[in-house]
């Protein structure tokens, strides 16, 4: 998506695409890793982990990043409940 924004195939500038992806990532709506964009839902993130574990060459760095993302989401949810 980032590279398409700079190839003239879409009417978006690369900076515009980067800004949208960064905003969605910051808002925890989208998980991004080296061009992989996925909805940042627990279901999708756990599917990424499962798919990597079934792979002949699992990307441990990706699995770790997804696990940290899930743990930080749990921490944020716990904090929101505490704040209420």
PDB file of N, CA, C and O in Angstrom:
ATOM      1  N   UNK A   1       0.833  -1.182   0.000  1.00  0.00           N
ATOM      2  CA  UNK A   1       0.000   0.000   0.000  1.00  0.00           C
ATOM      3  C   UNK A   1       0.882   1.253   0.000  1.00  0.00           C
ATOM      4  O   UNK A   1       0.622   2.212  -0.726  1.00  0.00           O
ATOM      5  N   UNK A   2       1.912   1.222   0.816  1.00  0.00           N
ATOM      6  CA  UNK A   2       2.809   2.375   0.852  1.00  0.00           C
ATOM      7  C   UNK A   2       3.476   2.571  -0.503  1.00  0.00           C
ATOM      8  O   UNK A   2       3.574   3.697  -0.991  1.00  0.00           O
ATOM      9  N   UNK A   3       3.934   1.487  -1.111  1.00  0.00           N
ATOM     10  CA  UNK A   3       4.633   1.617  -2.389  1.00  0.00           C
ATOM     11  C   UNK A   3       3.670   1.991  -3.510  1.00  0.00           C
ATOM     12  O   UNK A   3       4.060   2.719  -4.422  1.00  0.00           O
ATOM     13  N   UNK A   4       2.430   1.518  -3.473  1.00  0.00           N
ATOM     14  CA  UNK A   4       1.455   1.879  -4.505  1.00  0.00           C
ATOM     15  C   UNK A   4       1.173   3.370  -4.505  1.00  0.00           C
ATOM     16  O   UNK A   4       0.909   3.958  -5.554  1.00  0.00           O
ATOM     17  N   UNK A   5       1.228   3.980  -3.340  1.00  0.00           N
ATOM     18  CA  UNK A   5       0.958   5.411  -3.241  1.00  0.00           C
ATOM     19  C   UNK A   5       1.996   6.248  -3.953  1.00  0.00           C
ATOM     20  O   UNK A   5       1.742   7.411  -4.267  1.00  0.00           O
ATOM     21  N   UNK A   6       3.159   5.680  -4.213  1.00  0.00           N
ATOM     22  CA  UNK A   6       4.208   6.454  -4.865  1.00  0.00           C
ATOM     23  C   UNK A   6       4.430   6.052  -6.317  1.00  0.00           C
ATOM     24  O   UNK A   6       5.323   6.599  -6.963  1.00  0.00           O
ATOM     25  N   UNK A   7       3.651   5.119  -6.851  1.00  0.00           N
ATOM     26  CA  UNK A   7       3.843   4.643  -8.219  1.00  0.00           C
ATOM     27  C   UNK A   7       2.909   5.314  -9.224  1.00  0.00           C
ATOM     28  O   UNK A   7       2.954   4.991 -10.411  1.00  0.00           O
ATOM     29  N   UNK A   8       2.094   6.207  -8.789  1.00  0.00           N
ATOM     30  CA  UNK A   8       1.184   6.871  -9.707  1.00  0.00           C
ATOM     31  C   UNK A   8      -0.044   6.042 -10.055  1.00  0.00           C
ATOM     32  O   UNK A   8      -0.852   6.454 -10.888  1.00  0.00           O
ATOM     33  N   UNK A   9      -0.196   4.883  -9.430  1.00  0.00           N
ATOM     34  CA  UNK A   9      -1.354   4.031  -9.687  1.00  0.00           C
ATOM     35  C   UNK A   9      -2.580   4.513  -8.927  1.00  0.00           C
ATOM     36  O   UNK A   9      -3.713   4.177  -9.272  1.00  0.00           O
ATOM     37  N   UNK A  10      -2.343   5.295  -7.900  1.00  0.00           N
ATOM     38  CA  UNK A  10      -3.429   5.835  -7.101  1.00  0.00           C
ATOM     39  C   UNK A  10      -3.233   7.340  -6.980  1.00  0.00           C
ATOM     40  O   UNK A  10      -2.113   7.834  -7.109  1.00  0.00           O
ATOM     41  N   UNK A  11      -4.299   8.059  -6.738  1.00  0.00           N
ATOM     42  CA  UNK A  11      -4.166   9.517  -6.636  1.00  0.00           C
ATOM     43  C   UNK A  11      -3.635   9.985  -5.280  1.00  0.00           C
ATOM     44  O   UNK A  11      -3.831  11.144  -4.915  1.00  0.00           O
ATOM     45  N   UNK A  12      -2.974   9.113  -4.536  1.00  0.00           N
ATOM     46  CA  UNK A  12      -2.468   9.471  -3.218  1.00  0.00           C
ATOM     47  C   UNK A  12      -0.957   9.614  -3.243  1.00  0.00           C
ATOM     48  O   UNK A  12      -0.257   8.854  -3.912  1.00  0.00           O
ATOM     49  N   UNK A  13      -0.477  10.580  -2.518  1.00  0.00           N
ATOM     50  CA  UNK A  13       0.964  10.730  -2.355  1.00  0.00           C
ATOM     51  C   UNK A  13       1.430   9.756  -1.286  1.00  0.00           C
ATOM     52  O   UNK A  13       0.674   9.420  -0.374  1.00  0.00           O
ATOM     53  N   UNK A  14       2.669   9.304  -1.395  1.00  0.00           N
ATOM     54  CA  UNK A  14       3.202   8.356  -0.411  1.00  0.00           C
ATOM     55  C   UNK A  14       3.081   8.908   1.009  1.00  0.00           C
ATOM     56  O   UNK A  14       2.767   8.170   1.943  1.00  0.00           O
ATOM     57  N   UNK A  15       3.328  10.198   1.166  1.00  0.00           N
ATOM     58  CA  UNK A  15       3.211  10.808   2.492  1.00  0.00           C
ATOM     59  C   UNK A  15       1.805  10.702   3.053  1.00  0.00           C
ATOM     60  O   UNK A  15       1.622  10.496   4.252  1.00  0.00           O
ATOM     61  N   UNK A  16       0.800  10.844   2.176  1.00  0.00           N
ATOM     62  CA  UNK A  16      -0.593  10.712   2.615  1.00  0.00           C
ATOM     63  C   UNK A  16      -0.871   9.288   3.105  1.00  0.00           C
ATOM     64  O   UNK A  16      -1.506   9.088   4.140  1.00  0.00           O
ATOM     65  N   UNK A  17      -0.390   8.314   2.351  1.00  0.00           N
ATOM     66  CA  UNK A  17      -0.593   6.911   2.722  1.00  0.00           C
ATOM     67  C   UNK A  17       0.126   6.626   4.034  1.00  0.00           C
ATOM     68  O   UNK A  17      -0.442   6.001   4.931  1.00  0.00           O
ATOM     69  N   UNK A  18       1.369   7.079   4.152  1.00  0.00           N
ATOM     70  CA  UNK A  18       2.129   6.891   5.391  1.00  0.00           C
ATOM     71  C   UNK A  18       1.403   7.506   6.581  1.00  0.00           C
ATOM     72  O   UNK A  18       1.341   6.903   7.652  1.00  0.00           O
ATOM     73  N   UNK A  19       0.855   8.700   6.394  1.00  0.00           N
ATOM     74  CA  UNK A  19       0.149   9.384   7.482  1.00  0.00           C
ATOM     75  C   UNK A  19      -1.066   8.591   7.942  1.00  0.00           C
ATOM     76  O   UNK A  19      -1.307   8.452   9.141  1.00  0.00           O
ATOM     77  N   UNK A  20      -1.825   8.075   6.991  1.00  0.00           N
ATOM     78  CA  UNK A  20      -3.019   7.305   7.340  1.00  0.00           C
ATOM     79  C   UNK A  20      -2.631   6.019   8.062  1.00  0.00           C
ATOM     80  O   UNK A  20      -3.230   5.670   9.079  1.00  0.00           O
ATOM     81  N   UNK A  21      -1.633   5.316   7.540  1.00  0.00           N
ATOM     82  CA  UNK A  21      -1.198   4.071   8.180  1.00  0.00           C
ATOM     83  C   UNK A  21      -0.666   4.355   9.579  1.00  0.00           C
ATOM     84  O   UNK A  21      -0.982   3.629  10.522  1.00  0.00           O
ATOM     85  N   UNK A  22       0.133   5.398   9.721  1.00  0.00           N
ATOM     86  CA  UNK A  22       0.666   5.746  11.037  1.00  0.00           C
ATOM     87  C   UNK A  22      -0.433   6.097  12.018  1.00  0.00           C
ATOM     88  O   UNK A  22      -0.382   5.702  13.183  1.00  0.00           O
ATOM     89  N   UNK A  23      -1.438   6.847  11.547  1.00  0.00           N
ATOM     90  CA  UNK A  23      -2.553   7.223  12.426  1.00  0.00           C
ATOM     91  C   UNK A  23      -3.329   5.985  12.867  1.00  0.00           C
ATOM     92  O   UNK A  23      -3.652   5.836  14.046  1.00  0.00           O
ATOM     93  N   UNK A  24      -3.628   5.094  11.911  1.00  0.00           N
ATOM     94  CA  UNK A  24      -4.373   3.878  12.245  1.00  0.00           C
ATOM     95  C   UNK A  24      -3.577   2.962  13.169  1.00  0.00           C
ATOM     96  O   UNK A  24      -4.148   2.300  14.037  1.00  0.00           O
ATOM     97  N   UNK A  25      -2.269   2.925  12.983  1.00  0.00           N
ATOM     98  CA  UNK A  25      -1.416   2.129  13.866  1.00  0.00           C
ATOM     99  C   UNK A  25      -1.383   2.745  15.257  1.00  0.00           C
ATOM    100  O   UNK A  25      -1.501   2.033  16.254  1.00  0.00           O
ATOM    101  N   UNK A  26      -1.223   4.060  15.332  1.00  0.00           N
ATOM    102  CA  UNK A  26      -1.210   4.751  16.627  1.00  0.00           C
ATOM    103  C   UNK A  26      -2.518   4.566  17.381  1.00  0.00           C
ATOM    104  O   UNK A  26      -2.529   4.462  18.608  1.00  0.00           O
ATOM    105  N   UNK A  27      -3.615   4.526  16.645  1.00  0.00           N
ATOM    106  CA  UNK A  27      -4.927   4.342  17.253  1.00  0.00           C
ATOM    107  C   UNK A  27      -5.246   2.873  17.513  1.00  0.00           C
ATOM    108  O   UNK A  27      -6.322   2.536  18.007  1.00  0.00           O
ATOM    109  N   UNK A  28      -4.289   2.001  17.170  1.00  0.00           N
ATOM    110  CA  UNK A  28      -4.414   0.555  17.376  1.00  0.00           C
ATOM    111  C   UNK A  28      -5.568  -0.055  16.590  1.00  0.00           C
ATOM    112  O   UNK A  28      -6.188  -1.026  17.024  1.00  0.00           O
ATOM    113  N   UNK A  29      -5.844   0.521  15.442  1.00  0.00           N
ATOM    114  CA  UNK A  29      -6.865  -0.019  14.540  1.00  0.00           C
ATOM    115  C   UNK A  29      -6.250  -1.006  13.555  1.00  0.00           C
ATOM    116  O   UNK A  29      -6.911  -1.938  13.096  1.00  0.00           O
ATOM    117  N   UNK A  30      -4.971  -0.788  13.236  1.00  0.00           N
ATOM    118  CA  UNK A  30      -4.258  -1.600  12.249  1.00  0.00           C
ATOM    119  C   UNK A  30      -2.913  -2.009  12.829  1.00  0.00           C
ATOM    120  O   UNK A  30      -2.232  -1.215  13.477  1.00  0.00           O
ATOM    121  N   UNK A  31      -2.540  -3.263  12.585  1.00  0.00           N
ATOM    122  CA  UNK A  31      -1.213  -3.763  12.932  1.00  0.00           C
ATOM    123  C   UNK A  31      -0.394  -3.729  11.658  1.00  0.00           C
ATOM    124  O   UNK A  31      -0.847  -4.187  10.609  1.00  0.00           O
ATOM    125  N   UNK A  32       0.824  -3.181  11.749  1.00  0.00           N
ATOM    126  CA  UNK A  32       1.677  -3.063  10.559  1.00  0.00           C
ATOM    127  C   UNK A  32       3.051  -3.641  10.857  1.00  0.00           C
ATOM    128  O   UNK A  32       3.647  -3.369  11.900  1.00  0.00           O
ATOM    129  N   UNK A  33       3.546  -4.453   9.908  1.00  0.00           N
ATOM    130  CA  UNK A  33       4.887  -5.022  10.043  1.00  0.00           C
ATOM    131  C   UNK A  33       5.455  -5.246   8.654  1.00  0.00           C
ATOM    132  O   UNK A  33       4.997  -6.130   7.932  1.00  0.00           O
ATOM    133  N   UNK A  34       6.443  -4.459   8.275  1.00  0.00           N
ATOM    134  CA  UNK A  34       7.132  -4.588   6.980  1.00  0.00           C
ATOM    135  C   UNK A  34       6.156  -4.755   5.811  1.00  0.00           C
ATOM    136  O   UNK A  34       6.315  -5.653   4.984  1.00  0.00           O
ATOM    137  N   UNK A  35       5.158  -3.891   5.753  1.00  0.00           N
ATOM    138  CA  UNK A  35       4.207  -3.924   4.653  1.00  0.00           C
ATOM    139  C   UNK A  35       2.973  -4.769   4.919  1.00  0.00           C
ATOM    140  O   UNK A  35       1.981  -4.650   4.200  1.00  0.00           O
ATOM    141  N   UNK A  36       3.013  -5.611   5.924  1.00  0.00           N
ATOM    142  CA  UNK A  36       1.845  -6.389   6.306  1.00  0.00           C
ATOM    143  C   UNK A  36       0.906  -5.471   7.068  1.00  0.00           C
ATOM    144  O   UNK A  36       1.288  -4.873   8.074  1.00  0.00           O
ATOM    145  N   UNK A  37      -0.309  -5.363   6.591  1.00  0.00           N
ATOM    146  CA  UNK A  37      -1.333  -4.593   7.298  1.00  0.00           C
ATOM    147  C   UNK A  37      -2.457  -5.555   7.665  1.00  0.00           C
ATOM    148  O   UNK A  37      -2.956  -6.295   6.816  1.00  0.00           O
ATOM    149  N   UNK A  38      -2.842  -5.539   8.914  1.00  0.00           N
ATOM    150  CA  UNK A  38      -3.916  -6.415   9.361  1.00  0.00           C
ATOM    151  C   UNK A  38      -4.773  -5.668  10.371  1.00  0.00           C
ATOM    152  O   UNK A  38      -4.272  -4.828  11.119  1.00  0.00           O
ATOM    153  N   UNK A  39      -6.065  -5.975  10.389  1.00  0.00           N
ATOM    154  CA  UNK A  39      -6.895  -5.377  11.436  1.00  0.00           C
ATOM    155  C   UNK A  39      -6.312  -5.762  12.798  1.00  0.00           C
ATOM    156  O   UNK A  39      -5.908  -6.906  13.003  1.00  0.00           O
ATOM    157  N   UNK A  40      -6.272  -4.830  13.701  1.00  0.00           N
ATOM    158  CA  UNK A  40      -5.656  -5.068  15.005  1.00  0.00           C
ATOM    159  C   UNK A  40      -6.653  -5.664  15.990  1.00  0.00           C
ATOM    160  O   UNK A  40      -6.771  -5.213  17.129  1.00  0.00           O
ATOM    161  N   UNK A  41      -7.361  -6.677  15.531  1.00  0.00           N
ATOM    162  CA  UNK A  41      -8.289  -7.369  16.414  1.00  0.00           C
ATOM    163  C   UNK A  41      -7.584  -8.596  16.988  1.00  0.00           C
ATOM    164  O   UNK A  41      -6.659  -9.134  16.379  1.00  0.00           O
ATOM    165  N   UNK A  42      -8.021  -9.022  18.139  1.00  0.00           N
ATOM    166  CA  UNK A  42      -7.411 -10.193  18.764  1.00  0.00           C
ATOM    167  C   UNK A  42      -7.497 -11.402  17.833  1.00  0.00           C
ATOM    168  O   UNK A  42      -6.545 -12.174  17.722  1.00  0.00           O
ATOM    169  N   UNK A  43      -8.624 -11.561  17.173  1.00  0.00           N
ATOM    170  CA  UNK A  43      -8.817 -12.689  16.257  1.00  0.00           C
ATOM    171  C   UNK A  43      -7.779 -12.686  15.127  1.00  0.00           C
ATOM    172  O   UNK A  43      -7.157 -13.711  14.850  1.00  0.00           O
ATOM    173  N   UNK A  44      -7.598 -11.547  14.487  1.00  0.00           N
ATOM    174  CA  UNK A  44      -6.641 -11.459  13.384  1.00  0.00           C
ATOM    175  C   UNK A  44      -5.205 -11.637  13.864  1.00  0.00           C
ATOM    176  O   UNK A  44      -4.408 -12.313  13.212  1.00  0.00           O
ATOM    177  N   UNK A  45      -4.878 -11.037  14.987  1.00  0.00           N
ATOM    178  CA  UNK A  45      -3.512 -11.129  15.488  1.00  0.00           C
ATOM    179  C   UNK A  45      -3.166 -12.538  15.931  1.00  0.00           C
ATOM    180  O   UNK A  45      -2.049 -13.002  15.702  1.00  0.00           O
ATOM    181  N   UNK A  46      -4.101 -13.220  16.558  1.00  0.00           N
ATOM    182  CA  UNK A  46      -3.856 -14.614  16.940  1.00  0.00           C
ATOM    183  C   UNK A  46      -3.733 -15.504  15.705  1.00  0.00           C
ATOM    184  O   UNK A  46      -2.985 -16.481  15.719  1.00  0.00           O
ATOM    185  N   UNK A  47      -4.456 -15.175  14.641  1.00  0.00           N
ATOM    186  CA  UNK A  47      -4.336 -15.932  13.390  1.00  0.00           C
ATOM    187  C   UNK A  47      -2.949 -15.739  12.775  1.00  0.00           C
ATOM    188  O   UNK A  47      -2.390 -16.677  12.206  1.00  0.00           O
ATOM    189  N   UNK A  48      -2.396 -14.539  12.885  1.00  0.00           N
ATOM    190  CA  UNK A  48      -1.032 -14.294  12.388  1.00  0.00           C
ATOM    191  C   UNK A  48      -0.049 -15.176  13.158  1.00  0.00           C
ATOM    192  O   UNK A  48       0.818 -15.811  12.558  1.00  0.00           O
ATOM    193  N   UNK A  49      -0.183 -15.216  14.475  1.00  0.00           N
ATOM    194  CA  UNK A  49       0.709 -16.044  15.294  1.00  0.00           C
ATOM    195  C   UNK A  49       0.572 -17.510  14.911  1.00  0.00           C
ATOM    196  O   UNK A  49       1.576 -18.195  14.714  1.00  0.00           O
ATOM    197  N   UNK A  50      -0.639 -17.986  14.805  1.00  0.00           N
ATOM    198  CA  UNK A  50      -0.869 -19.393  14.465  1.00  0.00           C
ATOM    199  C   UNK A  50      -0.291 -19.725  13.090  1.00  0.00           C
ATOM    200  O   UNK A  50       0.334 -20.771  12.914  1.00  0.00           O
ATOM    201  N   UNK A  51      -0.496 -18.849  12.129  1.00  0.00           N
ATOM    202  CA  UNK A  51       0.030 -19.063  10.784  1.00  0.00           C
ATOM    203  C   UNK A  51       1.561 -19.130  10.805  1.00  0.00           C
ATOM    204  O   UNK A  51       2.161 -19.971  10.136  1.00  0.00           O
ATOM    205  N   UNK A  52       2.174 -18.250  11.568  1.00  0.00           N
ATOM    206  CA  UNK A  52       3.640 -18.254  11.666  1.00  0.00           C
ATOM    207  C   UNK A  52       4.144 -19.528  12.341  1.00  0.00           C
ATOM    208  O   UNK A  52       5.157 -20.092  11.927  1.00  0.00           O
ATOM    209  N   UNK A  53       3.454 -19.973  13.359  1.00  0.00           N
ATOM    210  CA  UNK A  53       3.884 -21.190  14.064  1.00  0.00           C
ATOM    211  C   UNK A  53       3.761 -22.424  13.170  1.00  0.00           C
ATOM    212  O   UNK A  53       4.515 -23.383  13.337  1.00  0.00           O
ATOM    213  N   UNK A  54       2.833 -22.414  12.236  1.00  0.00           N
ATOM    214  CA  UNK A  54       2.660 -23.536  11.317  1.00  0.00           C
ATOM    215  C   UNK A  54       3.644 -23.486  10.151  1.00  0.00           C
ATOM    216  O   UNK A  54       3.801 -24.468   9.425  1.00  0.00           O
ATOM    217  N   UNK A  55       4.289 -22.375   9.978  1.00  0.00           N
ATOM    218  CA  UNK A  55       5.235 -22.184   8.881  1.00  0.00           C
ATOM    219  C   UNK A  55       6.498 -23.013   9.096  1.00  0.00           C
ATOM    220  O   UNK A  55       6.891 -23.290  10.230  1.00  0.00           O
ATOM    221  N   UNK A  56       7.124 -23.405   7.987  1.00  0.00           N
ATOM    222  CA  UNK A  56       8.402 -24.119   8.070  1.00  0.00           C
ATOM    223  C   UNK A  56       9.490 -23.237   8.668  1.00  0.00           C
ATOM    224  O   UNK A  56      10.401 -23.729   9.335  1.00  0.00           O
ATOM    225  N   UNK A  57       9.393 -21.945   8.430  1.00  0.00           N
ATOM    226  CA  UNK A  57      10.369 -20.995   8.970  1.00  0.00           C
ATOM    227  C   UNK A  57       9.615 -19.839   9.637  1.00  0.00           C
ATOM    228  O   UNK A  57       9.493 -18.757   9.064  1.00  0.00           O
ATOM    229  N   UNK A  58       9.118 -20.079  10.836  1.00  0.00           N
ATOM    230  CA  UNK A  58       8.353 -19.029  11.520  1.00  0.00           C
ATOM    231  C   UNK A  58       9.217 -17.797  11.803  1.00  0.00           C
ATOM    232  O   UNK A  58      10.386 -17.905  12.172  1.00  0.00           O
ATOM    233  N   UNK A  59       8.617 -16.648  11.624  1.00  0.00           N
ATOM    234  CA  UNK A  59       9.304 -15.390  11.906  1.00  0.00           C
ATOM    235  C   UNK A  59       9.077 -15.046  13.369  1.00  0.00           C
ATOM    236  O   UNK A  59       8.063 -14.458  13.745  1.00  0.00           O
ATOM    237  N   UNK A  60      10.053 -15.432  14.180  1.00  0.00           N
ATOM    238  CA  UNK A  60       9.945 -15.243  15.626  1.00  0.00           C
ATOM    239  C   UNK A  60       9.820 -13.771  15.995  1.00  0.00           C
ATOM    240  O   UNK A  60       9.154 -13.430  16.973  1.00  0.00           O
ATOM    241  N   UNK A  61      10.449 -12.909  15.229  1.00  0.00           N
ATOM    242  CA  UNK A  61      10.357 -11.468  15.510  1.00  0.00           C
ATOM    243  C   UNK A  61       8.917 -10.998  15.330  1.00  0.00           C
ATOM    244  O   UNK A  61       8.416 -10.214  16.136  1.00  0.00           O
ATOM    245  N   UNK A  62       8.250 -11.471  14.282  1.00  0.00           N
ATOM    246  CA  UNK A  62       6.846 -11.106  14.057  1.00  0.00           C
ATOM    247  C   UNK A  62       5.973 -11.655  15.181  1.00  0.00           C
ATOM    248  O   UNK A  62       5.116 -10.944  15.706  1.00  0.00           O
ATOM    249  N   UNK A  63       6.184 -12.898  15.547  1.00  0.00           N
ATOM    250  CA  UNK A  63       5.401 -13.501  16.634  1.00  0.00           C
ATOM    251  C   UNK A  63       5.581 -12.692  17.922  1.00  0.00           C
ATOM    252  O   UNK A  63       4.614 -12.425  18.636  1.00  0.00           O
ATOM    253  N   UNK A  64       6.812 -12.310  18.208  1.00  0.00           N
ATOM    254  CA  UNK A  64       7.077 -11.510  19.403  1.00  0.00           C
ATOM    255  C   UNK A  64       6.397 -10.160  19.359  1.00  0.00           C
ATOM    256  O   UNK A  64       5.844  -9.701  20.359  1.00  0.00           O
ATOM    257  N   UNK A  65       6.436  -9.518  18.192  1.00  0.00           N
ATOM    258  CA  UNK A  65       5.810  -8.196  18.068  1.00  0.00           C
ATOM    259  C   UNK A  65       4.299  -8.307  18.253  1.00  0.00           C
ATOM    260  O   UNK A  65       3.695  -7.472  18.925  1.00  0.00           O
ATOM    261  N   UNK A  66       3.690  -9.327  17.663  1.00  0.00           N
ATOM    262  CA  UNK A  66       2.243  -9.505  17.807  1.00  0.00           C
ATOM    263  C   UNK A  66       1.899  -9.802  19.268  1.00  0.00           C
ATOM    264  O   UNK A  66       0.928  -9.260  19.796  1.00  0.00           O
ATOM    265  N   UNK A  67       2.683 -10.653  19.918  1.00  0.00           N
ATOM    266  CA  UNK A  67       2.427 -10.949  21.335  1.00  0.00           C
ATOM    267  C   UNK A  67       2.533  -9.698  22.193  1.00  0.00           C
ATOM    268  O   UNK A  67       1.706  -9.479  23.077  1.00  0.00           O
ATOM    269  N   UNK A  68       3.553  -8.872  21.936  1.00  0.00           N
ATOM    270  CA  UNK A  68       3.688  -7.613  22.702  1.00  0.00           C
ATOM    271  C   UNK A  68       2.502  -6.702  22.443  1.00  0.00           C
ATOM    272  O   UNK A  68       2.004  -6.059  23.367  1.00  0.00           O
ATOM    273  N   UNK A  69       2.040  -6.634  21.193  1.00  0.00           N
ATOM    274  CA  UNK A  69       0.883  -5.810  20.826  1.00  0.00           C
ATOM    275  C   UNK A  69      -0.342  -6.283  21.615  1.00  0.00           C
ATOM    276  O   UNK A  69      -1.074  -5.472  22.183  1.00  0.00           O
ATOM    277  N   UNK A  70      -0.558  -7.604  21.644  1.00  0.00           N
ATOM    278  CA  UNK A  70      -1.702  -8.149  22.374  1.00  0.00           C
ATOM    279  C   UNK A  70      -1.587  -7.870  23.873  1.00  0.00           C
ATOM    280  O   UNK A  70      -2.578  -7.513  24.510  1.00  0.00           O
ATOM    281  N   UNK A  71      -0.394  -8.028  24.440  1.00  0.00           N
ATOM    282  CA  UNK A  71      -0.198  -7.766  25.863  1.00  0.00           C
ATOM    283  C   UNK A  71      -0.428  -6.300  26.201  1.00  0.00           C
ATOM    284  O   UNK A  71      -1.021  -5.980  27.232  1.00  0.00           O
ATOM    285  N   UNK A  72       0.042  -5.405  25.328  1.00  0.00           N
ATOM    286  CA  UNK A  72      -0.155  -3.978  25.596  1.00  0.00           C
ATOM    287  C   UNK A  72      -1.627  -3.611  25.465  1.00  0.00           C
ATOM    288  O   UNK A  72      -2.102  -2.710  26.156  1.00  0.00           O
ATOM    289  N   UNK A  73      -2.349  -4.291  24.597  1.00  0.00           N
ATOM    290  CA  UNK A  73      -3.790  -4.044  24.465  1.00  0.00           C
ATOM    291  C   UNK A  73      -4.506  -4.498  25.732  1.00  0.00           C
ATOM    292  O   UNK A  73      -5.425  -3.828  26.202  1.00  0.00           O
ATOM    293  N   UNK A  74      -4.087  -5.637  26.286  1.00  0.00           N
ATOM    294  CA  UNK A  74      -4.675  -6.116  27.538  1.00  0.00           C
ATOM    295  C   UNK A  74      -4.393  -5.141  28.674  1.00  0.00           C
ATOM    296  O   UNK A  74      -5.268  -4.868  29.496  1.00  0.00           O
ATOM    297  N   UNK A  75      -3.184  -4.622  28.719  1.00  0.00           N
ATOM    298  CA  UNK A  75      -2.806  -3.659  29.750  1.00  0.00           C
ATOM    299  C   UNK A  75      -3.629  -2.381  29.619  1.00  0.00           C
ATOM    300  O   UNK A  75      -4.091  -1.828  30.617  1.00  0.00           O
ATOM    301  N   UNK A  76      -3.811  -1.912  28.374  1.00  0.00           N
ATOM    302  CA  UNK A  76      -4.603  -0.695  28.142  1.00  0.00           C
ATOM    303  C   UNK A  76      -6.052  -0.915  28.553  1.00  0.00           C
ATOM    304  O   UNK A  76      -6.669  -0.030  29.145  1.00  0.00           O
ATOM    305  N   UNK A  77      -6.600  -2.086  28.245  1.00  0.00           N
ATOM    306  CA  UNK A  77      -7.978  -2.398  28.616  1.00  0.00           C
ATOM    307  C   UNK A  77      -8.114  -2.447  30.136  1.00  0.00           C
ATOM    308  O   UNK A  77      -9.071  -1.917  30.700  1.00  0.00           O
ATOM    309  N   UNK A  78      -7.138  -3.095  30.799  1.00  0.00           N
ATOM    310  CA  UNK A  78      -7.167  -3.135  32.259  1.00  0.00           C
ATOM    311  C   UNK A  78      -7.104  -1.735  32.853  1.00  0.00           C
ATOM    312  O   UNK A  78      -7.790  -1.448  33.834  1.00  0.00           O
ATOM    313  N   UNK A  79      -6.289  -0.863  32.271  1.00  0.00           N
ATOM    314  CA  UNK A  79      -6.152   0.506  32.753  1.00  0.00           C
ATOM    315  C   UNK A  79      -7.470   1.280  32.578  1.00  0.00           C
ATOM    316  O   UNK A  79      -7.869   2.047  33.454  1.00  0.00           O
ATOM    317  N   UNK A  80      -8.142   1.065  31.425  1.00  0.00           N
ATOM    318  CA  UNK A  80      -9.425   1.740  31.187  1.00  0.00           C
ATOM    319  C   UNK A  80     -10.449   1.317  32.224  1.00  0.00           C
ATOM    320  O   UNK A  80     -11.201   2.156  32.719  1.00  0.00           O
ATOM    321  N   UNK A  81     -10.494   0.045  32.562  1.00  0.00           N
ATOM    322  CA  UNK A  81     -11.444  -0.452  33.566  1.00  0.00           C
ATOM    323  C   UNK A  81     -11.111   0.174  34.922  1.00  0.00           C
ATOM    324  O   UNK A  81     -12.012   0.571  35.660  1.00  0.00           O
ATOM    325  N   UNK A  82      -9.825   0.264  35.250  1.00  0.00           N
ATOM    326  CA  UNK A  82      -9.396   0.859  36.520  1.00  0.00           C
ATOM    327  C   UNK A  82      -9.783   2.334  36.593  1.00  0.00           C
ATOM    328  O   UNK A  82     -10.191   2.827  37.645  1.00  0.00           O
ATOM    329  N   UNK A  83      -9.650   3.037  35.457  1.00  0.00           N
ATOM    330  CA  UNK A  83      -9.962   4.459  35.417  1.00  0.00           C
ATOM    331  C   UNK A  83     -11.454   4.740  35.598  1.00  0.00           C
ATOM    332  O   UNK A  83     -11.831   5.823  36.046  1.00  0.00           O
ATOM    333  N   UNK A  84     -12.286   3.786  35.258  1.00  0.00           N
ATOM    334  CA  UNK A  84     -13.739   3.999  35.371  1.00  0.00           C
ATOM    335  C   UNK A  84     -14.119   3.823  36.788  1.00  0.00           C
ATOM    336  O   UNK A  84     -15.294   3.953  37.133  1.00  0.00           O
TER     337      UNK A  84
END
